[in-house]
Amino acid sequence: MSGASAKLSDASRSAAAPSEPDTSALFGYVVALADDALISAQRMGEWIAASPQLEEDVAMGNIALDQLGQARALLTYAGEVEGAGRDEDALAYFRDERDFRNVHLVERDQRSDFGVSMARLLFLSVYQHELYSRLQHSTDETLAAVAAKAVKEVDYHRDHAMMWVLRLGDGTQESHRRMQSGLEAEWPFTEELFDDTHVDAVLVEAGVAVDPGALRDPWHKRVAEVLAQATLALPEVPPAVTGGRRGIHSEQMGYLLAEMQHLARSHPGATW
């Protein structure tokens, strides 16, 4: 083979080979997943000692701990990918609001009504179950391992949410009304779950990440099935204007972070 032909052959192979995902793209993807779980854990924990039943205090606490465990694993990995010496605590407590990449759905105050919280848990857990079911087959071994554990946890979260949505939706006239109101309050923020702006296409092509848009149809089908069983209607509410994946958050996010980060920032480096 002549030198010119060899160069052409090498160039062709280079063009055909998939691009390698860069470190910043992987870091951004992992942080977004981690932030969803971290902020959800913070909100779920607010129901401890405030739930309608003592047993539910325990259940909500366990769900919050599951989400926190997922966040810790993902933030630890994000720190390793970044290579800047930041660990899970640094990423959780010493990032500012604009550096968080969670969706608005998980950051909004949910303590107005238990039905609102259950609607949110249903929407989020169905999404996370679809996500982790696929991500456990990621070509990234760490993400695959985290997802393989997380999918079992969010399966319980999904079942718990379904139980309450069915119980409230097909219960009394008042519980039905409030559950329907909860669904309509949270529905506008579900569209952001399928926003792909934080996912580099190269990560999807390489089998590292899951395309969020591919989750919309199975998510919608599953949610619709649950609501039909609960005698509830699919909300017909337009999507809200959001920007959590780009670091643009609601006013409530600032208050949440102030509470979550206060101790660590007041006593940086403290151990006990």
ABEGO torsion letter per residue (X at the ends): XBAAAAAAAAAAAAAABBBBBBAAAAAAAAAAAAAAAAAAAAAAAAABGABABAAAAAAAAAAAAAAAAAAAAAAAAAAAAAGAGBBAAAAAAABBAAABABBAAAABBAAABAAAAAAAAAAAAAAAAAAAAAAAABABAAAAAAAAAAAAAAAAAAAAAAAAAAAAAABBAAAAAAAAAAAAAAAAAAAAAABAAABBAAAAAAGABBBAAAAAAAAAAAAAAAAAAAGBBBBBBBBBBBAAAAGBBBAAAAAAAAAAAAAAAABBGBBX
